[in-house]
Amino acid sequence: MTKKWLSALFFMFLSAGLWAQGLPVTASFSIIGDVAREIGGERVTVTNIIGANQDAHVYRITPQDLRTIRASKLVLMNGLGLESAEFERAVKSAKIPFALASHGIKARAAEEEHNEHDHHRHDHGAYDPHVWHDPVLMQTYAQNIADALTQADPAGKDYYRAQLNRYQQKLRELDTWAQKQFAGISENQRKVLTAHDAFGYLGARYRITFIAPQGLSEDSEPSAKAVAAIIRQVKKDRIRAVFMENIKNPRLVDQLARETGLNVAGKLYSDALSAPNGGAATYLDMMRHNISALSKAMQQ
């Protein structure tokens, strides 16, 4: 056996061993990471930069994150201003292929989420980035992820297509189920108070009015005047569904609940999944949790 043949054999086994670990993919946050795992299956290894119960709005990149990005073959981002400029610069400077999962989705203008109570909203840009709260739009989101994986790993094209078809069917079933959950609730009852404006797409899809003291991001603290106006609106419109969020400090929602005499109905998952045992560890579980909690609270 020649040295040349042994060398070729060594590198063949080395390449096989590396591939067995899966195509290294970096996801900017937990929700996009979960969709990438669903479509990528056994052909990918996904690392989330912003993990479970963490807020993308206040994230600051770390040296370890930079190393993770540079070691990947593909970076998946939401786009629409969700990721910080710092994160986008890090990805571009690493010269790693990247894709935006929201590509081609008709985004809601940020101004649509702005209301008289929200004068301190952090500027995300022209659009609301929280497209994942609409399971219909998520079919395009998933398609974009499948396309990016295929570009990075052409040999997996048929596998990714099959995984995508399976996942999109689950998204269609999720939408059908959600429609049924809200079907018996009058639009006058479909009013919810949450911590920040993360649920505009969910509201548009299922005709729910979401009221929030904070804007699209964590750092938009409302004024005392804005809080007082929301309290008046809650009482006037007889809003009964009040929720905290997994990524938010519950202090403000607790205050609003006390001053309106309402009980907090539970927790919604807005910008991040839960820990593995938290009941919302996947996108599909998160949506089922949120929709079940919302429909139940609206009927009380």
C-alpha positions in Angstrom: 0.0 0.0 0.0 1.7 3.3 -1.1 2.0 6.4 1.0 0.0 8.3 -1.5 -2.9 5.8 -1.3 -2.8 5.9 2.5 -2.9 9.7 2.5 -5.9 9.7 0.2 -7.6 7.1 2.5 -6.9 9.2 5.6 -8.4 12.3 4.1 -11.4 10.3 2.9 -12.1 9.1 6.4 -11.4 12.5 7.9 -13.9 14.1 5.6 -16.5 11.5 6.4 -16.0 12.1 10.1 -16.5 15.8 9.7 -19.6 15.3 7.6 -21.0 12.9 10.3 -21.2 15.9 12.6 -23.4 17.8 10.1 -23.1 21.0 8.1 -22.2 23.7 10.7 -24.9 26.3 10.6 -25.2 29.3 12.9 -28.6 30.8 13.7 -29.0 34.3 15.0 -31.7 33.3 17.6 -33.5 30.3 18.9 -36.6 30.4 16.7 -34.8 30.4 13.4 -32.4 27.8 14.8 -35.3 25.4 15.5 -36.7 25.8 12.0 -33.2 25.1 10.6 -33.0 21.9 12.6 -36.4 20.8 11.4 -35.5 21.2 7.8 -31.8 20.3 8.1 -32.4 17.2 10.2 -29.4 14.9 10.4 -27.4 16.8 7.7 -26.9 19.9 9.9 -25.5 21.0 13.3 -27.1 24.2 14.3 -25.7 26.6 16.9 -27.9 29.5 18.2 -26.1 32.7 19.0 -29.1 34.1 21.1 -30.5 31.2 23.0 -33.7 30.2 24.8 -35.4 32.9 26.9 -32.9 35.5 25.6 -33.8 38.8 24.1 -32.3 39.7 20.6 -33.0 43.4 21.3 -30.4 43.6 24.0 -27.9 41.1 22.7 -24.2 42.1 22.5 -21.8 40.0 20.5 -19.0 38.1 22.3 -15.6 36.7 21.2 -17.1 33.2 21.4 -19.9 34.2 19.1 -17.4 35.5 16.6 -15.5 32.2 16.7 -18.8 30.3 16.2 -19.7 32.5 13.2 -16.3 32.0 11.6 -16.4 28.2 12.1 -19.8 27.9 10.3 -20.6 27.2 6.7 -23.8 29.2 6.7 -25.3 31.9 8.9 -29.1 32.3 9.1 -30.6 35.6 10.2 -34.2 36.9 10.5 -33.5 40.3 8.9 -35.9 43.3 9.1 -33.7 44.9 11.8 -34.0 42.2 14.4 -30.3 41.5 14.5 -28.1 44.4 15.6 -25.8 46.2 13.2 -22.9 44.8 15.2 -24.1 41.3 14.5 -24.5 42.0 10.8 -21.0 43.5 10.6 -19.6 40.4 12.3 -21.2 38.1 9.8 -20.2 40.1 6.7 -16.6 40.5 8.0 -16.3 36.8 8.5 -17.1 36.3 4.8 -19.4 33.4 5.6 -22.5 32.8 3.3 -25.6 34.1 5.0 -29.3 34.2 4.3 -32.3 36.2 5.6 -35.2 34.0 6.5 -37.7 36.9 6.0 -36.6 37.5 2.4 -39.7 38.0 0.2 -42.1 38.3 3.1 -44.3 41.4 3.0 -43.4 42.9 6.3 -45.7 45.1 8.4 -44.6 48.7 8.6 -43.3 49.6 12.0 -45.6 52.6 12.0 -48.6 50.2 12.0 -47.5 49.0 15.4 -47.1 52.6 16.7 -50.0 54.0 18.8 -50.7 56.9 21.1 -49.3 55.1 24.1 -46.0 54.3 22.4 -43.9 57.4 22.2 -40.6 55.9 23.3 -40.2 53.0 20.9 -36.7 52.0 20.0 -36.3 52.4 16.2 -36.0 48.9 14.6 -36.2 50.5 11.2 -39.1 50.7 8.8 -40.5 47.2 9.5 -41.7 45.0 12.3 -39.3 42.0 12.4 -41.5 39.6 14.3 -42.8 37.7 11.3 -42.6 34.3 13.0 -45.9 34.9 14.8 -47.8 34.3 11.6 -47.7 30.5 10.7 -48.7 31.3 7.1 -45.8 33.6 6.6 -43.6 31.0 8.2 -44.1 28.8 5.2 -42.0 31.3 3.2 -39.6 31.6 6.1 -39.0 27.9 6.0 -38.6 27.9 2.2 -35.9 30.5 2.5 -34.1 28.4 5.1 -34.4 25.3 2.9 -33.0 27.2 -0.1 -30.0 28.5 1.9 -29.2 25.0 3.2 -29.4 23.6 -0.4 -27.1 26.4 -1.6 -24.6 25.5 1.2 -25.0 21.7 0.7 -26.2 20.9 -2.8 -25.9 17.2 -2.3 -28.7 17.4 0.3 -31.2 19.1 -2.1 -33.7 16.2 -2.2 -33.5 15.7 1.5 -34.1 19.3 2.3 -37.0 19.5 -0.1 -38.7 16.5 1.6 -38.0 17.9 5.1 -39.4 21.3 3.9 -42.6 19.8 2.5 -43.2 17.9 5.8 -42.6 21.0 7.9 -44.8 23.3 5.7 -47.6 20.8 6.1 -47.2 21.1 9.9 -47.4 24.9 9.5 -50.6 24.6 7.5 -52.1 22.4 10.2 -51.0 24.9 12.8 -52.9 27.7 11.0 -56.0 25.6 10.6 -56.0 24.7 14.3 -55.4 28.3 15.3 -58.3 29.5 13.2 -60.6 27.0 15.1 -59.3 28.2 18.5 -60.4 31.8 17.8 -63.5 31.0 15.8 -66.0 31.1 18.7 -64.6 34.4 20.2 -66.1 37.7 19.1 -63.6 40.3 17.8 -64.7 42.5 20.7 -63.2 40.0 23.0 -60.0 39.6 21.0 -58.1 42.3 22.9 -54.8 41.5 24.8 -52.4 43.5 26.9 -48.7 42.4 26.6 -45.4 43.9 27.5 -44.1 45.0 24.1 -45.2 45.1 20.5 -44.1 41.6 19.4 -47.4 40.1 18.3 -48.6 42.4 15.4 -48.4 39.6 12.8 -50.4 37.2 15.1 -52.9 40.0 15.6 -53.2 40.7 11.8 -53.6 37.0 11.0 -56.3 36.2 13.6 -57.9 39.7 14.1 -56.5 40.3 17.6 -55.8 43.7 19.0 -52.6 43.8 21.1 -51.9 46.7 23.3 -48.4 47.2 24.7 -46.8 49.9 26.9 -43.4 49.3 25.3 -42.7 49.4 21.6 -40.9 46.8 19.4 -37.9 46.5 21.7 -36.8 46.1 25.3 -35.2 49.5 25.7 -38.4 51.6 25.0 -39.5 52.5 28.4 -43.0 54.0 28.5 -43.8 57.3 30.2 -46.1 57.6 33.3 -48.6 59.3 31.0 -48.5 56.4 28.5 -49.0 53.9 31.3 -51.9 55.9 32.6 -53.5 56.0 29.1 -53.2 52.2 28.8 -54.8 51.7 32.1 -57.8 53.8 31.0 -58.0 51.9 27.8 -57.9 48.5 29.5 -60.8 49.6 31.7 -62.8 51.3 28.9 -62.5 48.4 26.5 -62.9 45.7 29.2 -59.7 44.0 28.2 -59.4 40.7 30.2 -56.3 39.1 28.8 -53.1 40.3 30.3 -49.8 38.5 29.8 -46.2 38.7 30.7 -43.5 37.5 28.3 -40.6 35.1 28.7 -38.0 37.7 27.7 -39.4 40.6 29.7 -39.1 41.8 33.2 -42.7 41.3 34.6 -42.6 44.4 36.7 -44.5 46.7 34.3 -47.2 44.1 33.5 -47.6 43.3 37.2 -48.2 47.1 37.8 -50.7 47.3 35.0 -52.5 44.2 36.3 -52.7 45.6 39.9 -54.0 49.0 38.7 -56.6 47.5 36.5 -57.7 44.8 38.9 -56.9 42.0 36.5 -54.9 38.8 37.1 -52.0 38.1 34.8 -53.2 35.2 32.6 -49.8 33.6 32.1 -46.8 33.9 30.0 -46.4 34.3 26.2 -43.3 33.4 24.3 -42.5 36.4 22.0 -38.9 36.6 20.7 -37.4 33.3 22.0 -38.2 29.7 22.7 -38.3 28.2 26.2 -35.7 25.9 27.7 -36.1 22.2 26.7 -38.6 21.4 29.5 -40.4 24.8 29.4 -43.3 23.8 27.1 -42.2 26.0 24.2 -38.9 24.5 23.2 -39.8 24.4 19.5 -41.5 26.9 17.2 -44.6 24.7 16.8 -44.8 24.2 20.6 -44.4 27.9 21.2 -47.2 28.8 18.9 -49.6 26.2 20.3 -48.8 27.4 23.8 -49.4 31.0 22.9 -52.6 30.4 21.0 -54.1 28.1 23.6 -53.3 30.6 26.4 -54.7 33.6 24.4 -57.9 31.9 23.4 -58.5 30.6 26.9 -57.9 34.0 28.5 -60.2 35.8 26.0 -63.1 33.6 26.9 -62.9 34.1 30.6 
